Each structure stands twice: as C-alpha cells, then as structure tokens.
C-alpha cells in the first residue's frame, strides 16, 4: 500500500489549531452525503482518503424501533447525543459511545434504525468510554464510573463485568485471541485479562524508566503482527510493545507542527501497519507509516467536513460495500476509517481509504512507507 509523503495541508492553519473547541450539540440532523466531495490530500495531490458521510443522531433515520423491540433489546429511542467518544462498526451497525448521556447510540444501517443502548439489569452504564466488539459479536464496554469492563452478547444481553474494587480504571480495550488488553488510567499501565473469565494474566507499561513509563494512557490498538500500540497522552507519544508486554519503541513529542502531538487520543492500525492517531487539539488525524514517519493527515474544523475534538479512530474492512454509494464513482475504497467528535455537529465521520481510477500513484506522486 502507498501513502503520500507530500503535505499540502501543512500550509493550512486550520489543521494546526491548538485551541480546543467548546460548545453544545445542535438540533439532530439527518446523515447525508457531504455538501461537496472532500478528498485528502487536496488537489492536485493524488487522493487517498474521501469523506463519505457523517452521523449525528436520532434524525439520521426516519424509522424507529417499536416500543416492544426497544423493551427486548434494552434500547431507547428519542434521545439526543451529547459527548461521543468510543466507536465500533459491526455487521452494518455503528456503535457510538455517549459518555455524557451514559449510553451507546446504535445506527443500524441495514434496518435504517437509530436507538440508544443504556445497558440492562446489573449492567447499566454510568460513564461508558469505549467499546470493542469481538468477532462473535460480544461487546466489551469500558466504564470509568463503575471502574469495570462490562460484557454483553451480540444482542445486548448482559454477561457480567470485569474489575474488582481498586483493580483499574479502564479506558480502552483490544482483543487478541483469548486475551483482552485493558488500558488502566489509574495505574498507568495495561492489564491483560482472559476475555472469558476476566482473570488477570499479566501487566505491562508501568516502569521507572522514561522509555517505558506511561502518563495518562488512553487508547490502544493492535498491529497486524500482534504488537500493542498505546497512546501515551501525557507524554505526547505512541508507545509500542510486543504482545507479551515487552517495550519495543516509541515515537512522538509535544509540538504544534505536523508529526508532533498536542492532545493525542484515538489510535488505529491498518493491515499494512500504518498508524492513525487523532489529536483533539489539531482537530485532525495524522497517519504514520510502520517506520513511525508521518505520511499525511486528514480532517479539519468546520461544518460538513469538520472534526470537533476528535477522539476514537477505528478501521473497518468488512462493511465497505455499505458505504460505496457515498464514494466518488471513480474512487475505489479499500477500507473505512471512522472518527468520532466530542463536540457538535458531527458525531461519527466515515472516511474511505482508496485509489482514484486513472490517477498516477507511482513513486513520483507517492512514496511507499
């Protein structure tokens, strides 16, 4: 795969905005195609990423769940979204974690339905942050109000919770085989649990040396080779560990120029090892190669195509077909990139990574990682 090395966006002050936006969500709006086709990098560079569409809340679909369906699923309708952080896409449904309203907004692309899942029974949410969905549909939700990771089946049935008093303050999770990696904000480390039983297997990331010690770790992602990448937010860098917790390397530093970080949060890794990191201060997502070198960035503040305090980033290969209708007819999408915004109007932006037919992507126009 090829990513551009040229950075026309360097000239845009909007991408280097360091002041956090503040404000409240406006009235719910229906998700539509962007008012104009938006590509990154901007012309005349060869396009690699297109903004496809955005989701904003209960107005995205006209149809709603019946009261009986809501009762069975533990879901509610008619609730506006407040502060979105985590996101997941599974079998045509977008799950957006609404931290402030203590629920998970579900956009069902197949049924054109919107609902809000607040947990059920002993599994009611307090302050949900992130969601990870396993291949069988099992949902793992980190809740900093309960200081637990809550488990639900693919239909929303409560399976139990991981986390004893004082064990951790979970922020994000990642799944590899039978292992559940849990980012622990309280103890500045990663705890690795058995994903079925919650039994602690081992910990890593907490150390006395500057190279390994983390400060306010937030989000986590797994590389194709199994390496674990953690956003070390307080140290303005990305830490990389082996699957068994051995520290490998890190990159990044505080700054206001491309390739540096001001408020890094979300992270995702594609199948080629490229690393996507959102920055709530820059209001964009920066893309780094497997060699940790900056390739490009996308996103900017503003209506329609804007990000407002971007948080989670997720990459999806399985649901591309559902979003092809939003793409330029000549733009072939390889995978999707979902980015959440914590401030209105956009809650979940969906981008497509791909190639434009008839465009030169040779090394003269682009450089291989």
C-alpha positions in Angstrom: 0.0 0.0 0.0 1.1 3.5 -0.7 0.6 6.7 1.3 1.6 10.2 0.2 4.6 11.9 1.7 3.8 15.3 0.4 1.9 17.5 2.8 -0.1 20.4 1.2 -2.1 20.6 4.5 1.0 21.9 6.2 0.0 25.3 4.7 -3.4 25.2 6.4 -3.6 26.9 9.7 -6.8 25.1 10.4 -5.0 21.8 10.7 -2.7 23.2 13.3 -5.4 24.7 15.5 -4.3 24.2 19.1 -7.3 25.6 21.0 -9.9 23.1 22.0 -13.4 23.8 20.8 -16.2 24.2 23.3 -20.0 24.2 22.7 -23.1 22.1 22.7 -24.7 19.9 20.1 -27.2 21.5 17.8 -30.6 20.0 16.8 -30.3 16.5 15.4 -29.7 16.4 11.7 -30.1 13.7 9.2 -26.9 12.0 8.0 -26.3 12.9 4.3 -23.6 12.9 1.8 -21.2 15.8 2.4 -22.2 19.0 0.6 -19.2 18.7 -1.6 -16.7 15.9 -2.4 -13.9 16.2 0.1 -10.6 14.4 -0.6 -7.3 14.3 1.3 -4.7 15.3 0.3 -6.3 18.2 -1.5 -5.8 18.6 -5.3 -3.6 18.5 -7.2 -2.2 15.7 -5.0 -3.3 12.1 -5.7 -6.3 11.5 -3.5 -6.1 8.7 -0.8 -9.0 9.5 1.6 -12.5 10.7 0.9 -15.0 11.9 3.5 -18.0 9.7 2.7 -20.7 10.6 5.2 -21.4 11.6 8.8 -23.8 10.5 11.5 -25.3 12.9 14.0 -28.1 11.4 16.0 -31.8 10.4 16.1 -32.6 12.3 12.9 -30.4 10.1 10.8 -33.2 7.6 10.1 -36.9 8.2 9.8 -37.9 4.7 11.1 -37.5 3.9 14.8 -37.7 0.8 16.9 -41.2 -0.2 18.2 -41.7 0.0 21.9 -41.7 -3.8 22.2 -38.5 -4.1 20.2 -36.9 -1.5 22.5 -38.0 -3.5 25.5 -36.5 -6.7 24.2 -33.2 -5.1 23.2 -32.9 -2.8 26.2 -32.8 0.1 23.8 -34.5 3.5 23.8 -35.4 6.0 21.1 -35.8 9.7 21.1 -32.5 10.5 22.9 -30.2 13.2 21.5 -26.4 12.6 21.6 -24.2 14.6 23.8 -20.5 13.7 24.1 -19.3 10.8 21.8 -16.0 9.1 22.5 -15.7 5.4 21.5 -17.0 3.8 18.3 -17.2 0.4 16.7 -18.7 -0.9 13.4 -20.1 -4.5 13.4 -22.3 -6.2 10.8 -23.8 -2.9 9.5 -24.3 -1.3 12.9 -22.3 1.7 14.2 -22.0 1.8 18.0 -21.1 5.3 19.3 -20.4 5.6 23.0 -22.1 8.6 24.5 -20.2 9.3 27.7 -22.2 12.2 29.0 -25.6 10.5 28.4 -24.4 7.1 29.6 -25.5 5.1 26.6 -24.4 3.7 23.3 -26.0 5.2 20.2 -26.7 2.4 17.6 -27.0 3.3 14.0 -28.4 0.3 12.2 -27.6 0.7 8.5 -29.4 -2.4 7.5 -32.8 -1.5 9.1 -32.3 2.3 9.0 -33.0 2.4 12.7 -31.5 4.6 15.5 -31.6 3.5 19.1 -29.7 4.1 22.3 -28.5 1.1 24.4 -28.0 2.0 28.1 -27.1 -1.4 29.4 -29.5 -3.5 31.4 -30.0 -5.1 34.8 -26.7 -5.2 36.7 -25.1 -3.9 33.5 -26.4 -0.4 33.4 -23.8 2.2 32.3 -22.5 5.0 34.5 -19.7 6.6 32.5 -19.0 4.5 29.4 -16.0 5.5 27.4 -15.0 2.9 24.7 -16.4 -0.2 23.1 -14.7 -3.2 21.4 -16.6 -5.8 19.6 -15.2 -9.3 19.2 -15.6 -11.4 16.1 -18.6 -13.3 17.6 -20.4 -10.0 18.4 -19.5 -9.9 22.1 -19.3 -6.3 23.3 -16.7 -5.1 25.8 -17.5 -1.6 27.2 -15.1 0.3 29.5 -17.0 2.3 32.2 -14.9 4.7 34.3 -17.9 5.4 36.5 -18.1 1.7 37.6 -14.3 1.1 37.1 -15.2 -2.0 35.2 -15.3 -3.6 31.8 -18.8 -4.7 31.0 -19.6 -7.6 28.7 -22.7 -8.1 26.6 -23.6 -10.6 24.0 -24.3 -9.7 20.3 -27.9 -9.0 21.2 -27.1 -6.8 24.2 -27.6 -9.4 26.9 -25.5 -8.7 30.0 -22.8 -11.3 30.5 -21.0 -9.8 33.5 -18.3 -7.4 34.4 -14.5 -7.5 34.9 -12.8 -5.4 37.6 -12.6 -5.7 41.3 -12.5 -2.6 43.6 -9.2 -0.9 43.1 -8.1 -3.1 40.2 -8.2 -0.5 37.5 -9.8 2.5 35.8 -10.4 1.1 32.3 -10.3 3.4 29.4 -10.0 1.3 26.3 -9.6 -2.4 25.3 -8.3 -4.5 22.5 -8.7 -8.2 21.7 -6.2 -10.8 20.5 -7.2 -14.4 20.7 -8.4 -15.1 24.2 -6.6 -12.0 25.6 -8.3 -8.7 26.5 -5.9 -5.8 26.7 -7.2 -3.1 29.1 -5.7 0.3 29.3 -5.7 1.3 33.0 -5.6 5.0 33.6 -5.4 4.7 37.4 -2.2 2.7 37.5 -0.7 4.0 34.2 -0.4 0.5 32.7 -2.0 -2.1 30.5 -3.6 -5.1 32.2 -4.1 -8.3 30.2 -7.1 -10.4 31.1 -8.6 -13.7 29.9 -11.5 -12.3 27.8 -13.9 -15.0 29.0 -13.2 -15.1 32.7 -11.5 -11.8 33.4 -8.6 -13.5 35.2 -5.5 -11.3 35.2 -2.8 -12.8 33.1 -0.1 -10.1 33.3 0.6 -6.4 33.2 3.0 -4.1 31.4 3.8 -0.4 30.7 4.4 0.7 34.2 8.1 1.4 34.8 10.7 3.7 36.4 12.5 4.4 33.1 11.4 7.3 30.9 11.3 4.9 27.9 8.6 2.7 29.4 6.7 4.7 32.0 3.3 6.0 30.7 1.5 9.1 31.8 -2.3 9.1 31.3 -2.5 6.3 28.7 -5.8 6.4 26.8 -6.4 4.4 23.7 -5.0 1.1 22.4 -4.7 -0.7 19.0 -3.1 -3.9 17.7 -0.7 -4.0 14.8 -1.0 -6.8 12.2 1.9 -8.7 13.7 0.3 -8.5 17.2 2.3 -5.6 18.6 0.4 -3.4 21.0 0.3 0.4 20.5 -0.8 2.7 23.3 -1.5 6.4 23.2 0.7 7.8 25.9 -1.3 11.0 26.1 0.5 12.6 29.0 3.9 12.1 27.3 2.6 13.1 23.8 3.8 9.9 22.2 2.8 6.5 21.0 4.3 3.5 22.8 4.8 0.2 21.1 5.0 -3.2 22.9 5.2 -6.8 21.9 2.1 -9.0 22.5 3.7 -10.2 25.8 4.4 -6.6 27.0 8.0 -6.1 26.1 8.7 -2.4 25.3 9.8 -2.1 21.7 10.0 1.6 20.9 8.0 4.9 21.0 7.6 7.9 18.8 6.2 11.4 19.0 6.7 14.6 21.1 4.8 17.6 22.1 4.6 20.4 19.5 2.5 22.4 17.1 3.9 21.2 13.8 3.0 18.2 11.6 4.2 14.9 13.1 4.1 16.2 16.7 1.2 15.9 19.2 -0.7 18.3 21.3 -3.6 16.2 22.6 -3.4 12.7 21.1 -6.3 10.4 21.8 -7.6 7.8 19.3 -5.4 5.2 17.5 -6.0 2.6 14.8 -3.7 0.5 12.7 -4.5 -0.8 9.2 -3.4 -4.1 7.7 -0.3 -2.6 6.2 0.9 -1.3 9.6 0.1 2.4 9.1 -0.9 4.1 12.3 -3.8 6.6 12.6 -3.7 9.0 15.5 -6.4 11.6 16.3 -5.4 14.8 18.0 -8.1 16.8 19.8 -6.0 20.0 19.6 -5.1 19.8 16.0 -8.7 18.7 15.1 -7.3 16.1 12.6 -6.0 12.6 12.2 -2.3 12.1 11.4 -1.2 9.0 9.5 2.3 7.5 10.3 4.0 4.6 8.5 5.2 1.5 10.2 8.6 3.3 10.3 6.9 6.0 12.5 7.3 8.6 9.8 4.4 11.0 9.1 2.7 10.2 5.8 -0.3 12.6 5.7 -3.2 14.0 7.7 -6.9 14.4 7.1 -9.8 16.3 8.7 -10.2 19.9 9.7 -12.5 22.1 11.8 -15.7 23.3 10.2 -19.2 22.4 9.3 -19.9 19.5 6.9 -16.3 18.2 6.8 -15.2 19.3 10.3 -13.9 17.5 13.4 -14.6 18.8 16.8 -12.3 17.4 19.5 -11.8 14.1 17.6 -11.5 11.1 19.9 -11.7 7.4 18.8 -10.4 6.1 15.4 -11.4 2.7 14.1 -10.6 1.0 10.8 -13.1 -1.4 9.2 -12.6 -3.7 6.2 -15.9 -5.7 6.5 -18.5 -3.0 5.8 -17.1 -1.2 2.8 -19.9 -2.3 0.5 -22.4 -0.4 2.6 -20.7 2.9 2.0 -19.8 2.7 -1.6 -22.8 4.7 -2.6 -21.2 7.7 -0.9 -17.9 7.5 -2.8 -16.9 9.2 -6.0 -17.8 6.7 -8.8 -14.1 6.5 -9.8 -12.8 6.2 -6.2 -12.2 2.6 -5.2 -12.4 2.1 -1.4 -10.1 -0.3 0.3 -11.3 0.2 3.9 -13.2 2.6 6.1 -12.0 4.9 8.8 -14.4 6.0 11.5 -13.6 9.1 13.6 -15.7 10.4 16.5 -16.1 14.0 17.5 -16.8 15.0 21.1 -18.4 18.3 20.1 -21.3 19.0 17.7 -22.3 18.8 14.9 -20.6 15.7 13.5 -20.6 12.7 15.9 -19.2 10.0 13.7 -17.4 10.8 10.4 -16.9 7.9 8.0 -14.0 8.2 5.6 -12.9 5.8 2.8 -9.3 5.0 2.0 -8.6 4.0 -1.6 -7.4 5.0 -5.1 -8.9 7.1 -7.8 -9.1 5.4 -11.2 -6.8 6.8 -13.8 -4.6 8.6 -11.2 -0.8 8.1 -11.1 0.2 6.6 -7.8 3.8 5.8 -8.8 6.7 6.8 -6.5 6.8 10.2 -8.3 3.4 11.1 -7.0 3.6 9.0 -3.8 6.2 7.3 -1.7 5.9 3.8 -0.3 6.2 3.5 3.5 
